[in-house]
Amino acid sequence: MNVMIAEDDYRVAEIHEQFLKKMNDIQVVAKAQSAKETVDLAKKHQPDLLLLDVYLPDS
Protein backbone atom coordinates (compact mmCIF):
# COMPACT_ATOMS: atom_id res chain seq x y z
CA MET A 1 0.00 0.00 0.00
CA ASN A 2 1.32 3.43 -0.93
CA VAL A 3 0.76 6.04 1.77
CA MET A 4 1.12 9.80 1.70
CA ILE A 5 1.44 11.97 4.81
CA ALA A 6 0.09 15.54 4.85
CA GLU A 7 1.20 17.21 8.08
CA ASP A 8 2.60 20.71 8.66
CA ASP A 9 4.48 19.69 11.82
CA TYR A 10 7.57 17.84 10.59
CA ARG A 11 7.96 16.07 13.96
CA VAL A 12 4.47 14.56 13.77
CA ALA A 13 5.05 13.60 10.12
CA GLU A 14 8.24 11.82 11.15
CA ILE A 15 6.42 9.90 13.90
CA HIS A 16 3.81 8.75 11.38
CA GLU A 17 6.50 7.73 8.91
CA GLN A 18 8.53 5.75 11.46
CA PHE A 19 5.38 3.92 12.58
CA LEU A 20 4.43 3.04 9.00
CA LYS A 21 7.95 1.81 8.18
CA LYS A 22 7.48 -0.93 10.77
CA MET A 23 4.54 -2.39 8.84
CA ASN A 24 4.91 -4.89 6.03
CA ASP A 25 3.81 -3.95 2.51
CA ILE A 26 3.44 -0.24 3.32
CA GLN A 27 5.54 2.42 1.65
CA VAL A 28 5.47 6.16 2.34
CA VAL A 29 5.55 7.66 -1.15
CA ALA A 30 5.33 11.36 -0.23
CA LYS A 31 5.10 13.86 2.62
CA ALA A 32 3.54 17.30 2.28
CA GLN A 33 3.52 20.31 4.60
CA SER A 34 0.86 22.49 2.95
CA ALA A 35 -2.50 22.08 1.24
CA LYS A 36 -1.11 23.01 -2.19
CA GLU A 37 1.79 20.60 -1.82
CA THR A 38 -0.67 17.88 -0.71
CA VAL A 39 -2.81 18.30 -3.83
CA ASP A 40 0.24 18.39 -6.14
CA LEU A 41 1.88 15.30 -4.60
CA ALA A 42 -1.39 13.36 -4.42
CA LYS A 43 -1.91 13.92 -8.15
CA LYS A 44 1.65 12.83 -8.87
CA HIS A 45 1.84 9.76 -6.60
CA GLN A 46 -1.81 8.59 -6.48
CA PRO A 47 -1.49 7.12 -2.95
CA ASP A 48 -3.79 4.38 -1.71
CA LEU A 49 -4.07 6.12 1.66
CA LEU A 50 -3.65 9.77 2.67
CA LEU A 51 -2.98 10.61 6.32
CA LEU A 52 -4.33 14.15 6.34
CA ASP A 53 -3.87 16.77 9.01
CA VAL A 54 -7.08 18.61 9.88
CA TYR A 55 -5.44 22.01 9.48
CA LEU A 56 -2.74 22.95 6.98
CA PRO A 57 -1.34 26.49 6.90
CA ASP A 58 -2.60 27.46 3.43
CA SER A 59 -5.98 25.72 3.52
HTML snippet that shows the backbone in 3Dmol.js (N, CA, C, O; Angstrom):
<script src="https://3Dmol.org/build/3Dmol-min.js"></script>
<div id="view" style="width:600px;height:400px;position:relative"></div>
<script>
const pdb = `
ATOM      1  N   MET A   1       0.842  -1.161   0.000  1.00  0.00           N
ATOM      2  CA  MET A   1       0.000   0.000   0.000  1.00  0.00           C
ATOM      3  C   MET A   1       0.898   1.238   0.000  1.00  0.00           C
ATOM      4  O   MET A   1       1.852   1.328   0.773  1.00  0.00           O
ATOM      5  N   ASN A   2       0.584   2.168  -0.860  1.00  0.00           N
ATOM      6  CA  ASN A   2       1.317   3.427  -0.931  1.00  0.00           C
ATOM      7  C   ASN A   2       0.588   4.476  -0.097  1.00  0.00           C
ATOM      8  O   ASN A   2      -0.603   4.727  -0.284  1.00  0.00           O
ATOM      9  N   VAL A   3       1.335   5.085   0.832  1.00  0.00           N
ATOM     10  CA  VAL A   3       0.755   6.039   1.772  1.00  0.00           C
ATOM     11  C   VAL A   3       1.428   7.395   1.606  1.00  0.00           C
ATOM     12  O   VAL A   3       2.637   7.493   1.393  1.00  0.00           O
ATOM     13  N   MET A   4       0.611   8.432   1.710  1.00  0.00           N
ATOM     14  CA  MET A   4       1.122   9.796   1.696  1.00  0.00           C
ATOM     15  C   MET A   4       0.750  10.455   3.013  1.00  0.00           C
ATOM     16  O   MET A   4      -0.342  10.233   3.536  1.00  0.00           O
ATOM     17  N   ILE A   5       1.659  11.268   3.553  1.00  0.00           N
ATOM     18  CA  ILE A   5       1.436  11.970   4.813  1.00  0.00           C
ATOM     19  C   ILE A   5       1.341  13.462   4.523  1.00  0.00           C
ATOM     20  O   ILE A   5       2.236  14.037   3.902  1.00  0.00           O
ATOM     21  N   ALA A   6       0.258  14.088   4.971  1.00  0.00           N
ATOM     22  CA  ALA A   6       0.085  15.538   4.853  1.00  0.00           C
ATOM     23  C   ALA A   6       0.017  16.101   6.268  1.00  0.00           C
ATOM     24  O   ALA A   6      -0.996  15.957   6.952  1.00  0.00           O
ATOM     25  N   GLU A   7       1.082  16.733   6.696  1.00  0.00           N
ATOM     26  CA  GLU A   7       1.198  17.208   8.081  1.00  0.00           C
ATOM     27  C   GLU A   7       2.168  18.392   8.099  1.00  0.00           C
ATOM     28  O   GLU A   7       3.297  18.273   7.621  1.00  0.00           O
ATOM     29  N   ASP A   8       1.735  19.535   8.648  1.00  0.00           N
ATOM     30  CA  ASP A   8       2.600  20.710   8.663  1.00  0.00           C
ATOM     31  C   ASP A   8       3.648  20.672   9.769  1.00  0.00           C
ATOM     32  O   ASP A   8       4.627  21.416   9.702  1.00  0.00           O
ATOM     33  N   ASP A   9       3.475  19.840  10.770  1.00  0.00           N
ATOM     34  CA  ASP A   9       4.476  19.690  11.821  1.00  0.00           C
ATOM     35  C   ASP A   9       5.402  18.531  11.443  1.00  0.00           C
ATOM     36  O   ASP A   9       5.001  17.368  11.474  1.00  0.00           O
ATOM     37  N   TYR A  10       6.641  18.864  11.086  1.00  0.00           N
ATOM     38  CA  TYR A  10       7.567  17.837  10.591  1.00  0.00           C
ATOM     39  C   TYR A  10       7.833  16.750  11.621  1.00  0.00           C
ATOM     40  O   TYR A  10       8.133  15.614  11.254  1.00  0.00           O
ATOM     41  N   ARG A  11       7.726  17.083  12.918  1.00  0.00           N
ATOM     42  CA  ARG A  11       7.960  16.068  13.957  1.00  0.00           C
ATOM     43  C   ARG A  11       6.842  15.033  13.969  1.00  0.00           C
ATOM     44  O   ARG A  11       7.098  13.838  14.118  1.00  0.00           O
ATOM     45  N   VAL A  12       5.610  15.488  13.812  1.00  0.00           N
ATOM     46  CA  VAL A  12       4.467  14.564  13.773  1.00  0.00           C
ATOM     47  C   VAL A  12       4.542  13.721  12.500  1.00  0.00           C
ATOM     48  O   VAL A  12       4.271  12.521  12.535  1.00  0.00           O
ATOM     49  N   ALA A  13       4.906  14.341  11.380  1.00  0.00           N
ATOM     50  CA  ALA A  13       5.047  13.599  10.123  1.00  0.00           C
ATOM     51  C   ALA A  13       6.108  12.509  10.261  1.00  0.00           C
ATOM     52  O   ALA A  13       5.937  11.406   9.742  1.00  0.00           O
ATOM     53  N   GLU A  14       7.180  12.809  10.945  1.00  0.00           N
ATOM     54  CA  GLU A  14       8.243  11.825  11.152  1.00  0.00           C
ATOM     55  C   GLU A  14       7.768  10.670  12.026  1.00  0.00           C
ATOM     56  O   GLU A  14       8.122   9.520  11.766  1.00  0.00           O
ATOM     57  N   ILE A  15       6.984  10.949  13.042  1.00  0.00           N
ATOM     58  CA  ILE A  15       6.420   9.896  13.901  1.00  0.00           C
ATOM     59  C   ILE A  15       5.530   8.969  13.080  1.00  0.00           C
ATOM     60  O   ILE A  15       5.621   7.747  13.195  1.00  0.00           O
ATOM     61  N   HIS A  16       4.671   9.556  12.251  1.00  0.00           N
ATOM     62  CA  HIS A  16       3.809   8.750  11.383  1.00  0.00           C
ATOM     63  C   HIS A  16       4.657   7.872  10.459  1.00  0.00           C
ATOM     64  O   HIS A  16       4.390   6.681  10.301  1.00  0.00           O
ATOM     65  N   GLU A  17       5.669   8.472   9.858  1.00  0.00           N
ATOM     66  CA  GLU A  17       6.497   7.730   8.906  1.00  0.00           C
ATOM     67  C   GLU A  17       7.231   6.575   9.588  1.00  0.00           C
ATOM     68  O   GLU A  17       7.273   5.470   9.047  1.00  0.00           O
ATOM     69  N   GLN A  18       7.806   6.814  10.759  1.00  0.00           N
ATOM     70  CA  GLN A  18       8.526   5.752  11.463  1.00  0.00           C
ATOM     71  C   GLN A  18       7.591   4.609  11.855  1.00  0.00           C
ATOM     72  O   GLN A  18       7.975   3.441  11.795  1.00  0.00           O
ATOM     73  N   PHE A  19       6.369   4.944  12.256  1.00  0.00           N
ATOM     74  CA  PHE A  19       5.385   3.918  12.584  1.00  0.00           C
ATOM     75  C   PHE A  19       5.045   3.083  11.348  1.00  0.00           C
ATOM     76  O   PHE A  19       5.001   1.855  11.420  1.00  0.00           O
ATOM     77  N   LEU A  20       4.807   3.740  10.230  1.00  0.00           N
ATOM     78  CA  LEU A  20       4.432   3.037   9.003  1.00  0.00           C
ATOM     79  C   LEU A  20       5.562   2.167   8.462  1.00  0.00           C
ATOM     80  O   LEU A  20       5.307   1.118   7.870  1.00  0.00           O
ATOM     81  N   LYS A  21       6.803   2.593   8.659  1.00  0.00           N
ATOM     82  CA  LYS A  21       7.949   1.812   8.179  1.00  0.00           C
ATOM     83  C   LYS A  21       8.042   0.454   8.869  1.00  0.00           C
ATOM     84  O   LYS A  21       8.653  -0.472   8.336  1.00  0.00           O
ATOM     85  N   LYS A  22       7.447   0.331  10.040  1.00  0.00           N
ATOM     86  CA  LYS A  22       7.482  -0.931  10.772  1.00  0.00           C
ATOM     87  C   LYS A  22       6.478  -1.942  10.233  1.00  0.00           C
ATOM     88  O   LYS A  22       6.521  -3.113  10.613  1.00  0.00           O
ATOM     89  N   MET A  23       5.589  -1.517   9.369  1.00  0.00           N
ATOM     90  CA  MET A  23       4.545  -2.393   8.840  1.00  0.00           C
ATOM     91  C   MET A  23       4.972  -2.975   7.496  1.00  0.00           C
ATOM     92  O   MET A  23       5.613  -2.310   6.682  1.00  0.00           O
ATOM     93  N   ASN A  24       4.600  -4.230   7.291  1.00  0.00           N
ATOM     94  CA  ASN A  24       4.911  -4.894   6.027  1.00  0.00           C
ATOM     95  C   ASN A  24       4.025  -4.356   4.916  1.00  0.00           C
ATOM     96  O   ASN A  24       2.871  -3.993   5.148  1.00  0.00           O
ATOM     97  N   ASP A  25       4.567  -4.310   3.722  1.00  0.00           N
ATOM     98  CA  ASP A  25       3.815  -3.950   2.515  1.00  0.00           C
ATOM     99  C   ASP A  25       3.248  -2.529   2.535  1.00  0.00           C
ATOM    100  O   ASP A  25       2.269  -2.242   1.846  1.00  0.00           O
ATOM    101  N   ILE A  26       3.857  -1.641   3.319  1.00  0.00           N
ATOM    102  CA  ILE A  26       3.441  -0.237   3.322  1.00  0.00           C
ATOM    103  C   ILE A  26       4.659   0.614   2.999  1.00  0.00           C
ATOM    104  O   ILE A  26       5.734   0.438   3.572  1.00  0.00           O
ATOM    105  N   GLN A  27       4.465   1.540   2.070  1.00  0.00           N
ATOM    106  CA  GLN A  27       5.541   2.419   1.652  1.00  0.00           C
ATOM    107  C   GLN A  27       5.043   3.864   1.693  1.00  0.00           C
ATOM    108  O   GLN A  27       3.993   4.178   1.133  1.00  0.00           O
ATOM    109  N   VAL A  28       5.795   4.735   2.354  1.00  0.00           N
ATOM    110  CA  VAL A  28       5.472   6.162   2.341  1.00  0.00           C
ATOM    111  C   VAL A  28       6.028   6.728   1.043  1.00  0.00           C
ATOM    112  O   VAL A  28       7.240   6.751   0.831  1.00  0.00           O
ATOM    113  N   VAL A  29       5.132   7.185   0.180  1.00  0.00           N
ATOM    114  CA  VAL A  29       5.548   7.661  -1.145  1.00  0.00           C
ATOM    115  C   VAL A  29       5.751   9.170  -1.202  1.00  0.00           C
ATOM    116  O   VAL A  29       6.418   9.673  -2.106  1.00  0.00           O
ATOM    117  N   ALA A  30       5.172   9.904  -0.230  1.00  0.00           N
ATOM    118  CA  ALA A  30       5.334  11.356  -0.229  1.00  0.00           C
ATOM    119  C   ALA A  30       4.917  11.924   1.117  1.00  0.00           C
ATOM    120  O   ALA A  30       4.110  11.343   1.842  1.00  0.00           O
ATOM    121  N   LYS A  31       5.502  13.100   1.433  1.00  0.00           N
ATOM    122  CA  LYS A  31       5.102  13.858   2.617  1.00  0.00           C
ATOM    123  C   LYS A  31       4.929  15.309   2.187  1.00  0.00           C
ATOM    124  O   LYS A  31       5.762  15.862   1.469  1.00  0.00           O
ATOM    125  N   ALA A  32       3.839  15.912   2.636  1.00  0.00           N
ATOM    126  CA  ALA A  32       3.544  17.303   2.278  1.00  0.00           C
ATOM    127  C   ALA A  32       3.345  18.121   3.547  1.00  0.00           C
ATOM    128  O   ALA A  32       2.919  17.602   4.579  1.00  0.00           O
ATOM    129  N   GLN A  33       3.665  19.427   3.450  1.00  0.00           N
ATOM    130  CA  GLN A  33       3.518  20.309   4.601  1.00  0.00           C
ATOM    131  C   GLN A  33       2.514  21.433   4.381  1.00  0.00           C
ATOM    132  O   GLN A  33       2.327  22.274   5.260  1.00  0.00           O
ATOM    133  N   SER A  34       1.869  21.458   3.224  1.00  0.00           N
ATOM    134  CA  SER A  34       0.863  22.486   2.946  1.00  0.00           C
ATOM    135  C   SER A  34      -0.261  21.869   2.111  1.00  0.00           C
ATOM    136  O   SER A  34      -0.116  20.774   1.567  1.00  0.00           O
ATOM    137  N   ALA A  35      -1.370  22.581   2.022  1.00  0.00           N
ATOM    138  CA  ALA A  35      -2.499  22.081   1.237  1.00  0.00           C
ATOM    139  C   ALA A  35      -2.143  21.993  -0.246  1.00  0.00           C
ATOM    140  O   ALA A  35      -2.459  21.000  -0.901  1.00  0.00           O
ATOM    141  N   LYS A  36      -1.488  23.022  -0.776  1.00  0.00           N
ATOM    142  CA  LYS A  36      -1.108  23.014  -2.192  1.00  0.00           C
ATOM    143  C   LYS A  36      -0.154  21.866  -2.495  1.00  0.00           C
ATOM    144  O   LYS A  36      -0.315  21.159  -3.490  1.00  0.00           O
ATOM    145  N   GLU A  37       0.832  21.687  -1.635  1.00  0.00           N
ATOM    146  CA  GLU A  37       1.788  20.598  -1.825  1.00  0.00           C
ATOM    147  C   GLU A  37       1.076  19.243  -1.734  1.00  0.00           C
ATOM    148  O   GLU A  37       1.420  18.320  -2.471  1.00  0.00           O
ATOM    149  N   THR A  38       0.102  19.115  -0.851  1.00  0.00           N
ATOM    150  CA  THR A  38      -0.666  17.880  -0.713  1.00  0.00           C
ATOM    151  C   THR A  38      -1.387  17.548  -2.008  1.00  0.00           C
ATOM    152  O   THR A  38      -1.324  16.414  -2.481  1.00  0.00           O
ATOM    153  N   VAL A  39      -2.068  18.523  -2.583  1.00  0.00           N
ATOM    154  CA  VAL A  39      -2.806  18.297  -3.834  1.00  0.00           C
ATOM    155  C   VAL A  39      -1.837  17.917  -4.953  1.00  0.00           C
ATOM    156  O   VAL A  39      -2.085  16.965  -5.693  1.00  0.00           O
ATOM    157  N   ASP A  40      -0.734  18.659  -5.078  1.00  0.00           N
ATOM    158  CA  ASP A  40       0.245  18.386  -6.137  1.00  0.00           C
ATOM    159  C   ASP A  40       0.840  16.988  -6.015  1.00  0.00           C
ATOM    160  O   ASP A  40       0.926  16.258  -7.002  1.00  0.00           O
ATOM    161  N   LEU A  41       1.254  16.615  -4.796  1.00  0.00           N
ATOM    162  CA  LEU A  41       1.878  15.302  -4.602  1.00  0.00           C
ATOM    163  C   LEU A  41       0.870  14.167  -4.717  1.00  0.00           C
ATOM    164  O   LEU A  41       1.210  13.084  -5.195  1.00  0.00           O
ATOM    165  N   ALA A  42      -0.359  14.399  -4.288  1.00  0.00           N
ATOM    166  CA  ALA A  42      -1.387  13.362  -4.422  1.00  0.00           C
ATOM    167  C   ALA A  42      -1.674  13.078  -5.894  1.00  0.00           C
ATOM    168  O   ALA A  42      -1.853  11.923  -6.280  1.00  0.00           O
ATOM    169  N   LYS A  43      -1.717  14.115  -6.707  1.00  0.00           N
ATOM    170  CA  LYS A  43      -1.912  13.921  -8.152  1.00  0.00           C
ATOM    171  C   LYS A  43      -0.742  13.151  -8.762  1.00  0.00           C
ATOM    172  O   LYS A  43      -0.932  12.289  -9.620  1.00  0.00           O
ATOM    173  N   LYS A  44       0.450  13.468  -8.314  1.00  0.00           N
ATOM    174  CA  LYS A  44       1.654  12.831  -8.867  1.00  0.00           C
ATOM    175  C   LYS A  44       1.786  11.369  -8.441  1.00  0.00           C
ATOM    176  O   LYS A  44       2.078  10.502  -9.265  1.00  0.00           O
ATOM    177  N   HIS A  45       1.567  11.096  -7.141  1.00  0.00           N
ATOM    178  CA  HIS A  45       1.843   9.758  -6.599  1.00  0.00           C
ATOM    179  C   HIS A  45       0.627   8.847  -6.500  1.00  0.00           C
ATOM    180  O   HIS A  45       0.788   7.633  -6.376  1.00  0.00           O
ATOM    181  N   GLN A  46      -0.586   9.396  -6.550  1.00  0.00           N
ATOM    182  CA  GLN A  46      -1.812   8.590  -6.475  1.00  0.00           C
ATOM    183  C   GLN A  46      -1.756   7.588  -5.326  1.00  0.00           C
ATOM    184  O   GLN A  46      -1.842   6.383  -5.565  1.00  0.00           O
ATOM    185  N   PRO A  47      -1.613   8.056  -4.081  1.00  0.00           N
ATOM    186  CA  PRO A  47      -1.494   7.124  -2.950  1.00  0.00           C
ATOM    187  C   PRO A  47      -2.795   6.347  -2.704  1.00  0.00           C
ATOM    188  O   PRO A  47      -3.890   6.795  -3.044  1.00  0.00           O
ATOM    189  N   ASP A  48      -2.629   5.180  -2.108  1.00  0.00           N
ATOM    190  CA  ASP A  48      -3.787   4.376  -1.710  1.00  0.00           C
ATOM    191  C   ASP A  48      -4.430   4.938  -0.442  1.00  0.00           C
ATOM    192  O   ASP A  48      -5.634   4.800  -0.225  1.00  0.00           O
ATOM    193  N   LEU A  49      -3.602   5.574   0.389  1.00  0.00           N
ATOM    194  CA  LEU A  49      -4.072   6.122   1.662  1.00  0.00           C
ATOM    195  C   LEU A  49      -3.403   7.468   1.889  1.00  0.00           C
ATOM    196  O   LEU A  49      -2.203   7.616   1.659  1.00  0.00           O
ATOM    197  N   LEU A  50      -4.176   8.448   2.340  1.00  0.00           N
ATOM    198  CA  LEU A  50      -3.651   9.772   2.669  1.00  0.00           C
ATOM    199  C   LEU A  50      -3.920  10.048   4.141  1.00  0.00           C
ATOM    200  O   LEU A  50      -5.073  10.129   4.563  1.00  0.00           O
ATOM    201  N   LEU A  51      -2.849  10.191   4.923  1.00  0.00           N
ATOM    202  CA  LEU A  51      -2.983  10.607   6.316  1.00  0.00           C
ATOM    203  C   LEU A  51      -2.974  12.126   6.296  1.00  0.00           C
ATOM    204  O   LEU A  51      -1.939  12.749   6.058  1.00  0.00           O
ATOM    205  N   LEU A  52      -4.140  12.719   6.550  1.00  0.00           N
ATOM    206  CA  LEU A  52      -4.334  14.148   6.337  1.00  0.00           C
ATOM    207  C   LEU A  52      -4.544  14.886   7.648  1.00  0.00           C
ATOM    208  O   LEU A  52      -5.438  14.556   8.428  1.00  0.00           O
ATOM    209  N   ASP A  53      -3.712  15.882   7.875  1.00  0.00           N
ATOM    210  CA  ASP A  53      -3.872  16.774   9.014  1.00  0.00           C
ATOM    211  C   ASP A  53      -5.172  17.568   8.842  1.00  0.00           C
ATOM    212  O   ASP A  53      -5.563  17.896   7.722  1.00  0.00           O
ATOM    213  N   VAL A  54      -5.816  17.863   9.931  1.00  0.00           N
ATOM    214  CA  VAL A  54      -7.080  18.607   9.878  1.00  0.00           C
ATOM    215  C   VAL A  54      -6.849  20.052   9.437  1.00  0.00           C
ATOM    216  O   VAL A  54      -7.678  20.628   8.734  1.00  0.00           O
ATOM    217  N   TYR A  55      -5.733  20.632   9.846  1.00  0.00           N
ATOM    218  CA  TYR A  55      -5.435  22.009   9.484  1.00  0.00           C
ATOM    219  C   TYR A  55      -4.068  22.084   8.830  1.00  0.00           C
ATOM    220  O   TYR A  55      -3.080  21.612   9.393  1.00  0.00           O
ATOM    221  N   LEU A  56      -4.006  22.670   7.652  1.00  0.00           N
ATOM    222  CA  LEU A  56      -2.735  22.950   6.981  1.00  0.00           C
ATOM    223  C   LEU A  56      -2.670  24.462   6.786  1.00  0.00           C
ATOM    224  O   LEU A  56      -3.701  25.105   6.587  1.00  0.00           O
ATOM    225  N   PRO A  57      -1.466  25.034   6.843  1.00  0.00           N
ATOM    226  CA  PRO A  57      -1.343  26.488   6.902  1.00  0.00           C
ATOM    227  C   PRO A  57      -1.979  27.266   5.742  1.00  0.00           C
ATOM    228  O   PRO A  57      -2.410  28.401   5.945  1.00  0.00           O
ATOM    229  N   ASP A  58      -2.050  26.712   4.572  1.00  0.00           N
ATOM    230  CA  ASP A  58      -2.602  27.461   3.429  1.00  0.00           C
ATOM    231  C   ASP A  58      -3.972  26.978   3.011  1.00  0.00           C
ATOM    232  O   ASP A  58      -4.422  27.277   1.905  1.00  0.00           O
ATOM    233  N   SER A  59      -4.654  26.226   3.886  1.00  0.00           N
ATOM    234  CA  SER A  59      -5.979  25.718   3.525  1.00  0.00           C
ATOM    235  C   SER A  59      -7.079  26.692   3.875  1.00  0.00           C
ATOM    236  O   SER A  59      -8.252  26.411   3.633  1.00  0.00           O
TER     237      SER A  59
END
`;
const viewer = $3Dmol.createViewer("view");
viewer.addModel(pdb, "pdb");
viewer.setStyle({}, {cartoon: {color: "spectrum"}});
viewer.zoomTo();
viewer.render();
</script>
